[in-house]
Amino acid sequence: MSNVIFDCSQFLSFSFTDGIYKHEVERFERLGMKVLLKEEISKKKLNYLRSVLQEEVLELFNQEFIGLFEDWKEEGNPPIELYNLKEELSEFQRSSR
């Protein structure tokens, strides 16, 4: 799979019928991530991941994301960017029910 790069992307995949609204994905854009809706994601990526994807898919792209893990030194003290992502993911989950 050398033609598909995943190291800067996080994928959210879920199934709910109301669709994805702009205000719901803006939370990730505020964190500095580029948000791609399913129709904007590379067909190669979607094909590669198809066995684990549900109906809706978002790709959260941040070119510096993997570096956050490389710089993380203390287990109990994650970088603020990772903490903020966790909080926004939790809020996204709550708002989509």
Stockholm file with secondary structure:
# STOCKHOLM 1.0

chainA/1-97         MSNVIFDCSQFLSFSFTDGIYKHEVERFERLGMKVLLKEEISKKKLNYLRSVLQEEVLELFNQEFIGLFEDWKEEGNPPIELYNLKEELSEFQRSSR
#=GR chainA/1-97 SS CTTCCCTTEEEEEECCTTCCCHHHHHHHHTTTCEEEEGGGSCHHHHHHHTTTCCSEEEEEECTTHHHHHHHCCCTTSCCHHHHHHHHHHHHHHHHTC
#=GC SS_cons        CTTCCCTTEEEEEECCTTCCCHHHHHHHHTTTCEEEEGGGSCHHHHHHHTTTCCSEEEEEECTTHHHHHHHCCCTTSCCHHHHHHHHHHHHHHHHTC
//
